[in-house]
């Protein structure tokens, strides 16, 4: 198996693991932020999530650019960064879903929601073909309205696109070679920042406007 195939498998595993592990963390994340910032409206809390997300992925990108290989792991840091970026992006997307009052319990629906946010316009166009045009805000339909057969078809289309897009973002899959050790911290951090901005913009399109207020005291997070 080539290095490129190994990298693809690791990225796929990172996505699959994150889709399972980050769901409960997303719920706890939003609950914690609401306790710490009880005056935040949904929109304000989303802006807070945006800032935390960008800061986290920019820091990890800078670390991967400055180093060569993750100590003791035998994984090129550019690949490790893609895996960390994936985990952070899944947590961010699922946290947004919680703020919007969506709880994608089904793994395949959760996967399609994350892939749609991370792939942006390309994913929306693919959904239009698979499901049919239903308007600009896909998130709520993905979580509850699209038939499972269509969800599975869409995931089969978008899954490989995700691995290719994020596997090549720092050259992990290019020519089956590892990223040069001298890629530089600025390039790693800057690349992640750009991808993060695109993810936030895409999330706005997929989720639409947040609710103007929280559902009510009965739905407030447990203290």
C-alpha positions, 0 to 999 in steps of 0.5 A: 500500500502506498503512502498516499493510501495509508494517508487516506485511510488515516484521514478516513479513520480520523473522520469516522472516529470524530463523528462518534466521539465529538457528538457528546462533546459538542453537546457538553461544549455548548452547555458549558459555554451557556453556563459560563456566558449566560447572557449570550444569545445563540448568535453571540455564542456562535461567534464565540465558537467561531473564534475558538475554532479559528484559534485552535486550528491556526495553532495546530497548523503552526505547530505542524509547519514548525516540526517534521514528524509527530514524536514517537508516532511515525506520522508526518505532522502535516498528516497529523494536522489534517487529522486534528483539523478534522476533529476540530471541524467536526466538533465545531459543526456539531456544536453549531448544530446544538445551538440551532437545536439540531441533534443528529443522532444517526451517524450517517446523517451526522456525517453528511452534515459535517461533509456538507459544511466542510466541502461547501458549494461543491457538496451543496451542488452534489446534494442538489443532484442526489436529493433535488433542490430544496432551498439554501439551508440544508442542515435541518433537512439533512438532520431530519427530512432527507430519506436515508437512502439519499443520505447514504448515496450522498455520503458515498459521493462526498466522502472521497471528495473530503479525503482528497480535498483535505488530504492534499491541503498540505501536500499529504497525498501529492505524489505520495510523498511526505510534506517537506520538513521545511514547510514552515510554521507560517504556511501551516498556520495560514493554510489552516486559518484560510480553511477555517474561514471557508468552513465558517462561511460554509456553515452559515450557508448550510445552517442559515440564521441562528434562532434569535433566542434560546428555546426557553428555561425548560430547554436550558442546559442542566446546571 
